[in-house]
Amino acid sequence: MRLITLIAPRLLPTLFGLSLLGAAPFAGASTEGARYEACASCSPRDMAWSEGEFDQIYLTANPGPANLQPQELPVDTLSHALLLLKVESKGKPVGLFDDDSASSLARGLALALAKAGPQQDVIFFVVSRGNSGVLGTKVGTSGRAFIDRTGLNLIVGEAQTDFIGAYRATRRAREFNFGSRAKASKVVLSSEGMQHPRTDSVILSVTPNTPKNTILAPAMPTQYQPAPVAAPLPVARDDKFYAAQEERLKALKRLRAQDLITEEEYAAKRADILKSL
């Protein structure tokens, strides 16, 4: 007993140290308090906005036609538009964002789109409680945004993905899909009164505060733009033309003589005919 009493105090620090090693995350894992990397390929210098541990927005290269950016958008209007978005979940439409995530994302998008250039898209990752209430597990939504002549385009790559549990257990971030202009994701969006060029995208009608480029046209997919109206061909001024105008003047005079038209109508139509000569 005396031997154990003498040895035990010396072993306690060693045992305590071993217990700490067993509880520590494995090599290569993220440290507590570090930002979640939803986009592992993104550079920190490309980050345009962040909030809390998870919410983040980056600027990325746009290989397509030039965007109408930068633009300054009203945060309140943008937040309201985001709250109208629904996503198909288990066969029925549910709100894509809650109040907090819609407000947070609206602030981030407004800042990012005011910084973005014509050859840049905005990619975002934001967490919300989805439709499970204040006690529900947080879920992640990722996507892409850009402004063109149709309006503010929003493409959703992943919607309400449950990732927190796996991240807390392993401390390893899961890279999210931010959507693509070339190929639609599996997300199915819906909303009242908004254009949907694809199932995973929507055009938000948000008017810029102070446009820095061309003012946005009404939200209309490019493929539905009306074709330009061709200019009328010039009319040949020959004998047949003048004979036709003479007959028109005679017919107009007969209508006036029979009181079928008023003097004002007669004078206006006669002036039109004479103007064409």
C-alpha positions in Angstrom: 0.0 0.0 0.0 2.8 2.4 0.8 4.5 1.7 -2.6 1.2 2.5 -4.4 0.9 5.7 -2.4 4.4 6.8 -3.4 4.0 5.9 -7.1 0.4 7.2 -7.8 1.2 10.9 -7.5 4.0 10.5 -10.1 1.7 8.6 -12.5 -1.2 11.1 -12.4 0.4 13.8 -14.7 1.3 11.1 -17.3 -2.2 9.6 -17.2 -3.7 13.1 -17.6 -1.5 13.8 -20.6 -2.5 10.6 -22.3 -6.1 11.3 -21.8 -5.7 14.7 -23.5 -3.9 13.0 -26.5 -6.8 10.6 -26.8 -9.4 13.4 -26.9 -7.5 15.5 -29.4 -8.4 15.5 -33.1 -6.4 13.4 -35.5 -3.5 14.8 -37.5 -4.5 17.0 -40.4 -8.0 17.8 -39.0 -9.2 21.4 -38.6 -8.7 23.1 -35.3 -11.6 24.4 -33.2 -12.7 27.9 -34.2 -11.2 27.6 -37.7 -13.4 28.7 -40.6 -15.3 25.8 -42.3 -13.9 25.4 -45.9 -16.9 24.7 -48.0 -14.8 25.6 -51.1 -11.4 24.0 -50.6 -10.2 25.3 -54.0 -11.0 28.9 -53.2 -8.3 31.3 -52.1 -8.6 33.4 -48.9 -7.9 36.5 -51.0 -11.0 35.7 -53.1 -13.3 35.8 -50.1 -15.7 38.8 -50.5 -17.7 38.3 -47.2 -18.0 36.0 -44.2 -20.0 35.7 -41.1 -19.7 33.3 -38.1 -18.1 29.9 -38.5 -19.8 28.8 -41.7 -21.3 31.6 -43.9 -19.0 32.7 -46.7 -19.0 34.2 -50.1 -16.2 34.1 -52.7 -15.6 35.7 -56.1 -14.7 33.3 -58.8 -13.9 33.5 -62.5 -16.8 33.6 -65.0 -15.9 31.9 -68.3 -19.1 33.0 -70.0 -20.4 36.3 -71.3 -19.6 39.4 -69.2 -21.9 40.1 -66.3 -23.5 43.5 -65.5 -21.4 44.0 -62.4 -20.6 45.6 -60.1 -24.1 46.5 -58.9 -25.4 47.8 -55.6 -28.6 45.9 -54.5 -31.0 46.8 -51.7 -30.5 44.3 -48.8 -34.1 44.3 -47.6 -35.6 43.6 -51.0 -33.0 40.9 -51.7 -33.8 39.2 -48.3 -37.5 39.2 -49.0 -36.9 37.7 -52.5 -34.8 34.9 -50.9 -37.5 34.1 -48.4 -39.9 33.4 -51.3 -37.7 30.6 -52.7 -38.8 27.1 -52.1 -37.0 23.8 -52.7 -38.6 20.3 -53.3 -38.0 18.1 -50.3 -39.6 14.7 -49.9 -42.0 15.5 -52.7 -43.2 18.8 -51.5 -42.0 22.4 -51.7 -40.5 23.9 -48.5 -38.7 27.2 -47.8 -35.1 27.2 -48.9 -34.0 29.7 -46.3 -35.2 30.8 -42.8 -35.3 34.4 -41.7 -31.8 34.5 -40.3 -30.1 32.8 -43.3 -32.0 34.9 -45.8 -31.0 38.1 -44.0 -27.4 36.9 -43.7 -27.1 35.8 -47.3 -28.7 39.0 -48.6 -26.1 41.1 -46.8 -23.3 39.0 -48.2 -24.6 39.0 -51.7 -25.1 42.7 -51.7 -21.5 43.3 -50.6 -20.1 40.7 -53.0 -22.0 41.9 -56.1 -20.9 45.5 -55.4 -17.3 44.2 -55.6 -17.6 41.7 -58.4 -16.4 42.5 -61.9 -17.9 41.6 -65.2 -15.9 38.4 -65.5 -16.6 37.2 -62.0 -19.4 35.1 -60.5 -20.3 35.0 -56.8 -20.4 31.6 -55.0 -21.9 31.3 -51.6 -22.3 28.9 -48.7 -24.8 29.6 -45.9 -26.3 27.6 -43.0 -29.8 27.6 -41.8 -32.2 25.5 -39.7 -34.2 24.6 -42.7 -37.7 23.7 -41.8 -37.0 22.0 -38.5 -37.4 25.0 -36.2 -35.0 26.7 -33.7 -34.0 23.4 -32.2 -33.3 21.7 -35.5 -29.9 20.7 -36.9 -28.2 23.3 -39.1 -28.1 22.5 -42.8 -25.9 24.0 -45.6 -27.0 25.5 -48.9 -24.5 26.4 -51.6 -24.9 28.2 -54.9 -23.8 30.7 -57.5 -25.1 34.3 -58.3 -24.5 36.8 -61.1 -26.2 39.7 -62.7 -27.0 39.9 -66.5 -29.6 41.6 -68.6 -32.3 39.1 -67.3 -31.8 40.1 -63.7 -30.1 38.5 -60.6 -29.5 34.9 -61.5 -29.3 32.4 -58.5 -28.2 28.8 -59.2 -28.3 26.4 -56.2 -25.8 23.5 -56.3 -26.9 21.9 -53.0 -29.9 22.7 -50.8 -30.3 22.0 -47.0 -27.6 19.4 -46.8 -27.0 17.9 -43.3 -23.3 18.1 -42.7 -22.8 19.4 -39.2 -22.8 16.0 -37.4 -20.1 14.6 -39.6 -18.0 17.7 -39.3 -18.2 17.9 -35.5 -17.2 14.2 -35.3 -14.2 14.3 -37.7 -13.4 18.0 -38.0 -13.0 17.5 -41.7 -14.9 19.9 -44.0 -17.0 18.6 -46.9 -16.6 20.5 -50.1 -19.9 21.7 -51.5 -21.2 22.0 -55.1 -21.8 25.6 -56.0 -23.8 25.0 -59.1 -22.8 25.4 -62.8 -23.9 27.5 -65.7 -23.3 24.6 -68.0 -25.2 21.8 -66.2 -28.2 21.8 -63.8 -27.8 20.3 -60.3 -30.4 17.9 -58.7 -32.0 20.8 -56.8 -35.6 21.7 -57.8 -36.6 25.3 -57.0 -40.0 27.0 -57.1 -41.3 30.4 -56.4 -44.3 32.6 -57.2 -43.9 35.1 -60.0 -40.3 34.4 -60.8 -38.5 33.2 -63.9 -36.9 29.7 -63.8 -34.5 29.2 -66.7 -33.7 25.7 -65.2 -35.0 23.6 -62.4 -32.0 24.6 -60.2 -32.0 28.3 -61.0 -34.2 31.4 -60.6 -34.1 35.0 -61.7 -34.7 37.4 -58.8 -36.3 40.7 -59.8 -34.2 43.1 -57.7 -33.7 46.7 -58.9 -30.2 48.1 -58.2 -29.9 51.0 -55.8 -27.3 52.9 -57.8 -26.5 51.1 -61.0 -22.7 51.1 -61.8 -23.3 49.6 -65.3 -26.3 49.3 -67.6 -29.6 49.3 -65.8 -31.1 45.8 -65.6 -33.8 44.9 -68.1 -37.1 43.3 -66.9 -36.5 39.7 -65.8 -36.8 37.7 -69.0 -34.7 34.7 -70.2 -32.4 35.6 -73.1 -34.0 33.0 -75.3 -37.4 34.8 -75.0 -36.2 38.2 -76.2 -38.4 39.4 -79.0 -36.8 39.6 -82.5 -36.2 43.1 -83.8 -38.9 44.4 -86.1 -37.7 44.9 -89.7 -38.0 48.4 -91.1 -40.8 48.8 -93.8 -39.7 48.8 -97.4 -39.9 52.1 -99.2 -43.0 52.6 -101.4 -42.4 53.3 -105.1 -43.7 56.7 -106.1 -45.0 55.9 -109.6 -48.2 56.6 -111.6 -50.1 53.7 -109.9 -49.2 55.1 -106.5 -50.5 58.6 -107.3 -53.7 57.2 -108.9 -54.3 55.2 -105.7 -53.9 58.3 -103.5 -56.3 60.3 -105.8 -59.0 57.6 -105.3 -58.4 57.7 -101.5 -59.0 61.5 -101.5 -62.2 61.2 -103.6 -63.5 58.5 -101.3 -62.7 60.6 -98.3 -64.5 63.6 -99.8 -67.6 61.5 -100.4 -67.7 60.3 -96.8 -67.5 63.8 -95.6 -70.3 64.9 -98.0 -72.6 62.2 -96.7 -71.8 63.2 -93.1 -70.3 59.8 -92.4 -67.3 61.4 -90.9 -66.8 64.7 -89.0 -64.9 67.7 -90.5 -62.1 67.1 -88.0 -61.7 63.4 -89.1 -61.8 64.5 -92.7 -59.1 67.1 -92.3 -56.9 64.7 -90.3 -57.1 61.8 -92.7 -56.7 64.1 -95.7 -53.5 65.5 -94.1 -52.2 61.9 -93.7 -52.8 61.2 -97.4 -51.1 64.3 -98.5 -48.1 63.7 -96.2 -47.4 60.4 -98.0 -47.1 62.1 -101.4 
